[in-house]
Amino acid sequence: MLDANLDNPVRIGNEVRGPVGNPDVNPDGTAIVFQFNQQIWGVNIDGSSARELVTSGTRLRFPIWASDGSLTISYLATPLDDKYLGIIFVLDLEIGREYSLVLD
């Protein structure tokens, strides 16, 4: 994490080692979703409880929190063998229900 001036980097959590991408902080500032090893992960803002939220045989990327403050994320899934076919998924983490939108 960095402050608003992009100074003073602070590592949060120790469970994930390696490059992570596309982090997004939830609207209430308590958790972060991010991509790691082509899967979707989450962690509390203090670095505790890092966990894989979504795993798949496809590349999972660009996770974002819903702006309404719910426990809902959306992300893009692309097959390993096709860079152009993509499916956007919306996942309600509270009830575990997932919806998809196929992009042609």
N, C-alpha and C positions, 0 to 999 in steps of 0.2 A: 504494500500500500504506500501511496505517496500523499503528501499534503497538497493543498491547492496550488502551491508554487512549483509542484513537481520536484520537491526537495525531500530530504530525509526519508529515504525508502526504509520500510520496515517489513520484514518477512512475517507473514501470518500463517500459522499452522506448520506442522511437520510431516503430515501424512502423505502429501503429494510432493514428489521430487521430480523435477523436469519442467519443461516449458508448458505453460498453460496459456489459453487464449480467450479472447472475447468475454472478459468478466462483466457482470452486470449486478449492481447492488439493488436489492429490493426496495420498494418505496419507503418502508419504515426504517431502513438503514441497519437491519439486523442480520442480513444474510447476503451471500454472493453466490451466483451461479456462474459456471465457466466451463470451457471445454478443455479436456485433458485426455490424451491418448485416444482422440476421436470419439469420446463419450462425454456425457453431460454430468458434471459434478456440482455439488453444493458444499458450502462451508459457512459457519457462523462468522459474523464480522470480526470476532476476536480470534479467529483461526481454529476454533474448536469444532469437533464433530464433522470433519471432512468426510464426505460419502459420495459414492456414485449414485446419481439419481436415475439415470437412464443409460442402459447399455443395449447395444444392438450390433448386428453384423454389418451395419452401414456406417458411414462417416456422419457423426452428429456434430453440428456446428451452430454458432451464433445464438446461444441461449439468451433469452431476455425475460424479465419478470413482467407480469401484467401490471399496468399502471394503476389499477383499482385497489391495490394492496392485498389482493387475494393470494393464496398459495398456488398460483398458476404461472407456468412458464411456457414459452413457445420456443421452438428450435427448428433448424433445417436438417433434414436427413437426405444424404445422397448415397447411392450404391457405390461400393468400392470400385466397380468397373465402369462407372458412367458419371462424368463430371457435370453433365447437363440435366439429367433427370433429377428432380428434387421434390421432396414432400415436406410441407410445413406441418409440424405437429404442435398441438396445444395440449398440455398435460396439467390436470388439476392434481397437485400433490396431496391435497387433503383427502380426496376420495380415490385417487389412483386411476381416474378416468382419462382417456386420451382420445383426441379427435385429430383427424388428418385432412389436409387439403393437398391434392395432387397438382403439381405445376407441370403443364405440358408446354 
